[in-house]
Amino acid sequence: MVGINRMKRVNLLLPLALAGAIGGCGEDPARRFARAGEEFARHDYVAAQGDLAAALAAMPDDPRVLELHARNALAMGDGVAAGASLDKLPAARRPADFRLLVAEAALLREKPADALAALGDDHSATGRRLRALALLGKGDNAAAAREFTAGVLAHPDDPRLLAAAARYRLGEGDRIEARVLVDKALKADGGNLDAMLADGKVSTAEGDLARALASYDKAARAYPGNLPALVGRAGVLGDLGRLDQLEQAIGALKGVGSDADVTYLSARLAAARGQWQKVRDLLQAGEGKLSGRDDASVLYAQALVALGQPEQARARLAPLLLRHPENLVVRRELAKAQMAGGDNAAAVDTLRPFATSRTALPEDLRLLAKAAQAAGDVDIASFDARARFPSPRAMGALLANGDLAMRQGNWAGAVDAYERILAATDGRNAMVLNNIAWAEGQLGNFDKAVGYGERALREAGDNPSVMDTLGWLLVQQGKDRARGVRLLRDAAGRAPQNPTIQRHYAEARKG
């Protein structure tokens, strides 16, 4: 369910309430309520909850305290606590948006029918957004899509509605429309939490991991302790391969993030470090919490193969491939499990679609050739030849994908495409190396970027673009700035009409 699942949060309020009541039992409750209002205004919902707990203990029927407690609970994603406070509000003291608050609390409790009943015929921007999410919760995607469309037309400047519509479009696979909606949400209010989180999700899907990380960082700073921001940030750090930072991010989530998120991210970290037994133990212990997550199932299967249990891996992956036959990752991992179990003929059948694809990746063809050889397949020669000598069309497609990703700022996609080209060739194409270096630099992976830049310079030491890329990376990295400035100076001398190179050299000289 797009939207509803994203709204789930761990219930933090009970322990925080106890801490607040114990920690400030001697302080004036009215003063703590006033402070909670200030904390709520600056989005520090965790701190506000501690003060609200103490105020509620002393003034359990005060409508002002109940209302703020409900709003704060909703901001923290706790529909149960919010609903309890809303139920206690006397009819004469209910705020104008009471029905909207009740609907949001119902959504957080995964009761979409109750949310729809509370909304009635409310057609405000918030009402439209909540109604669309409730319809998604009931599984009526068509009605939800109509509601989002009508809502955006009626309220084209509401950032929360635009962000929710963007997340829906992204879930439907429409990244282009999702980006349009996110940009509108950010234009309407660049500091809106939903807009920043949606930007992080869409940017991740686009492969612009640097932008995604910046969006999540901004959201975490503006909304201290926000779980979607922290979880999103941790996921991007994993995608970027920044394992030490990922480990720190997971540590920050423990005790406050959902168990499922912490478990999956911890397993990703262990897999990146080759700790497959730890991966298996983590995912096995958290299997119930991770039910329905295909990414966790694939990771579990990879661990099982690495630990010598390929049949169990096959049992997990085969149903996934039936549901998602277009998923190349699942197809590839299932074939690996089949080969590890000695069923090479089955692996050939699993991988055979690659044999008829004119744009099949070399590594998939190599895997197919290996399975065919072990199975004694008569087509082994053609598979092996295509793996060793990828078709010009396949290489052209990879190059086109990389170039398009560069133009779109999809830095992760560019790195992936160009690395595949290097793996299928002698790895010495200067422009490919140069482009990977630039893309890795845009992702903030400066050590990798400089490594590729050095390789490009060895192949084309007189090329001003190559000199510029490495020079600018060295300046940004800061480890050998003097050399970077020299490279930029030489590049500027060789390409006096290139504005990008001239700008880099001018900026480097200022520093």
Residue pairs with C-beta under 8 A, 6 or more apart in sequence:
1 136
1 137
1 139
2 136
2 141
2 167
2 168
2 171
2 172
3 132
3 133
3 136
3 137
3 144
3 164
3 167
3 168
4 107
4 110
4 112
4 133
4 136
4 137
6 167
6 228
7 77
7 107
7 108
7 133
8 77
8 108
8 258
9 76
9 77
9 78
9 108
9 227
9 258
10 77
10 227
10 256
10 257
10 258
10 259
11 78
11 80
11 81
12 46
12 49
12 76
12 78
12 256
13 49
13 53
13 73
13 76
13 78
13 81
16 46
16 49
16 50
16 53
17 49
17 50
17 53
17 56
18 53
19 50
19 53
20 49
20 50
20 51
20 52
20 53
20 54
21 53
21 54
21 57
23 50
23 54
24 32
24 50
24 51
24 54
25 54
27 54
29 54
29 55
29 57
29 58
29 59
30 55
30 59
32 51
32 52
32 54
32 55
33 51
33 52
33 55
33 59
33 62
33 64
33 65
33 68
35 51
36 48
36 49
36 51
36 52
36 55
36 68
36 72
37 48
37 68
39 45
39 47
39 48
39 51
40 48
40 68
40 71
40 72
40 75
43 75
43 193
43 222
43 223
43 224
43 226
44 224
44 225
45 72
45 75
45 76
45 223
45 224
45 225
46 76
46 224
46 225
47 224
48 68
48 72
49 72
49 73
49 76
52 65
52 68
52 69
52 72
55 62
55 65
56 65
56 66
56 69
59 65
60 88
61 88
63 89
63 90
63 93
66 85
66 86
66 88
66 89
67 85
67 89
67 93
67 95
69 81
69 82
69 85
70 81
70 82
70 83
70 85
70 86
70 89
70 101
70 105
71 82
71 101
73 79
73 81
73 82
73 85
73 105
74 82
74 101
74 104
74 105
74 108
77 108
77 227
78 108
79 104
79 105
79 106
79 107
79 108
79 109
80 105
80 108
80 109
82 101
82 104
82 105
82 108
83 102
83 105
83 106
83 109
86 98
86 101
86 102
86 105
89 98
95 101
97 126
99 118
99 119
99 120
99 122
100 118
100 119
100 122
100 124
100 126
100 127
100 130
102 118
103 114
103 115
103 116
103 118
103 119
103 127
103 130
103 134
104 115
104 130
106 112
106 114
106 115
106 118
106 134
107 115
107 130
107 133
107 134
107 137
110 137
112 133
112 134
112 135
112 136
112 137
112 138
113 134
113 138
115 130
115 131
115 133
115 134
115 137
116 131
116 134
116 135
116 138
119 127
119 130
119 131
119 134
122 131
123 154
124 155
125 151
125 154
125 155
125 158
125 160
125 161
126 158
126 160
126 161
128 147
128 148
128 150
128 151
128 154
128 155
128 161
129 151
129 158
129 160
129 161
129 164
131 147
132 144
132 147
132 148
132 151
132 164
132 165
132 168
133 144
133 164
135 141
135 143
135 144
135 147
136 144
136 168
141 172
144 168
145 168
145 172
148 161
148 164
148 165
148 168
151 158
151 161
151 165
152 161
152 162
152 165
152 181
155 161
156 162
156 184
157 184
157 188
158 188
159 185
159 186
159 188
159 189
159 192
159 194
159 195
160 185
160 192
160 194
160 195
162 181
162 182
162 184
162 185
162 188
162 195
163 181
163 182
163 185
163 192
163 194
163 195
163 197
163 198
164 194
164 198
165 181
166 177
166 178
166 179
166 181
166 182
166 185
166 198
166 202
167 178
167 198
167 201
169 175
169 177
169 178
169 181
170 178
170 198
170 201
170 202
170 205
175 202
175 205
175 206
178 198
178 202
178 205
179 202
179 206
181 198
182 195
182 198
182 199
182 202
185 192
185 194
185 195
185 198
185 199
186 192
186 195
186 196
186 199
188 195
189 195
190 196
191 222
193 219
193 222
193 223
193 226
193 229
196 215
196 216
196 218
196 219
196 222
196 229
197 215
197 216
197 219
197 228
197 229
197 232
199 211
199 212
199 215
200 212
200 213
200 215
200 216
200 219
200 229
200 232
200 233
200 236
201 212
201 232
203 209
203 211
203 212
203 215
204 212
204 232
204 235
204 236
204 239
206 408
206 409
206 410
206 413
207 405
207 410
207 411
207 412
207 413
207 414
208 409
208 410
208 411
208 412
209 236
209 239
209 240
209 411
209 412
209 443
210 411
210 442
210 443
210 444
211 409
212 232
212 236
213 233
213 236
213 237
213 240
213 444
215 232
216 229
216 230
216 232
216 233
216 236
217 233
219 226
219 228
219 229
219 232
220 226
220 229
220 230
220 233
223 229
225 256
227 253
227 256
227 257
227 258
227 261
230 249
230 252
230 253
230 256
230 257
231 253
231 257
231 258
231 261
231 265
233 249
234 246
234 249
234 250
234 253
234 261
234 265
235 265
237 245
237 246
237 249
238 246
238 265
238 268
238 269
238 272
239 412
240 443
240 444
240 445
241 272
241 445
242 445
243 269
243 272
243 273
246 265
246 268
246 269
246 272
247 269
249 265
250 262
250 265
250 266
250 269
253 261
253 262
253 265
254 262
258 289
259 286
259 289
260 286
260 289
260 290
260 293
263 282
263 283
263 285
263 286
263 289
263 290
264 283
264 286
264 290
264 293
264 295
264 296
264 299
266 282
267 278
267 279
267 282
267 283
267 296
267 299
267 303
268 299
270 276
270 278
270 279
270 282
271 279
271 299
271 302
271 303
276 302
276 303
276 306
276 307
277 303
277 307
279 299
279 300
279 302
279 303
280 300
280 303
280 304
280 307
283 290
283 296
283 299
283 300
283 303
284 300
290 296
294 320
294 324
294 330
297 316
297 317
297 320
298 317
298 320
298 329
298 330
298 333
300 313
300 316
301 312
301 313
301 314
301 316
301 317
301 333
301 334
301 337
302 313
302 333
304 310
304 312
304 313
304 316
304 337
305 313
305 333
305 336
305 337
305 340
308 340
310 337
310 338
310 340
310 341
311 337
311 341
313 333
313 337
313 340
314 334
314 337
314 338
314 341
317 330
317 333
317 334
317 337
318 334
320 327
320 330
320 334
321 327
321 330
321 331
321 334
321 350
324 330
325 331
328 364
331 350
331 351
331 353
332 351
332 364
332 367
334 350
335 347
335 350
335 351
335 367
335 368
335 371
336 347
336 367
338 344
338 346
338 347
338 350
338 371
339 347
339 367
339 370
339 371
339 374
344 371
344 372
344 374
344 375
345 375
345 377
347 371
347 375
348 368
348 371
348 372
348 375
348 377
351 364
351 367
351 368
351 371
352 368
354 360
354 361
354 364
354 365
354 368
355 365
355 368
355 379
355 382
355 383
355 386
358 391
358 393
358 394
359 391
359 393
359 394
359 397
359 398
360 386
360 394
361 394
361 398
361 420
361 424
362 387
362 390
362 394
362 420
362 423
362 424
363 420
363 423
365 383
365 386
365 387
365 390
366 387
368 383
368 387
369 380
369 383
369 384
369 386
369 387
371 377
372 379
372 380
372 383
372 384
373 380
373 384
377 383
390 424
395 421
395 424
395 425
398 417
398 418
398 420
398 421
398 424
399 417
399 421
399 432
401 413
401 417
402 413
402 414
402 417
402 418
402 421
402 432
402 435
403 435
404 410
405 411
405 413
405 414
405 417
405 439
406 414
406 435
406 438
406 439
409 442
411 439
411 440
411 442
411 443
412 439
412 443
414 435
414 436
414 439
415 436
415 439
415 440
415 443
418 432
418 435
418 436
418 439
419 436
421 429
421 432
422 429
422 432
422 433
422 436
427 433
427 455
428 455
428 459
429 459
430 456
430 459
430 460
430 463
430 466
431 456
431 460
433 452
433 453
433 455
433 456
433 459
434 452
434 453
434 456
434 460
434 463
434 465
434 466
434 469
436 449
436 452
437 449
437 450
437 451
437 452
437 453
437 456
437 469
437 470
437 473
438 449
438 469
438 473
439 449
440 446
440 448
440 449
440 452
441 449
441 469
441 472
441 473
441 476
446 473
446 476
446 477
447 477
449 473
449 477
450 470
450 473
450 474
450 477
453 466
453 469
453 470
453 473
453 474
454 470
456 466
456 469
456 470
457 466
457 467
457 470
459 466
460 466
461 467
462 494
464 490
464 491
464 492
464 494
464 495
464 498
464 501
465 491
465 495
465 498
465 501
467 487
467 488
467 490
467 491
467 494
468 487
468 488
468 491
468 495
468 498
468 500
468 501
468 504
470 484
470 487
471 483
471 484
471 485
471 486
471 487
471 488
471 491
471 504
471 508
472 484
472 488
472 504
472 508
473 484
474 480
474 481
474 483
474 484
474 487
475 481
475 484
475 485
475 488
475 504
475 508
475 511
477 484
481 508
481 511
484 508
485 505
485 508
485 509
488 501
488 504
488 505
488 508
489 505
491 501
491 504
491 505
492 498
492 501
492 502
492 504
492 505
495 501
495 502
496 502
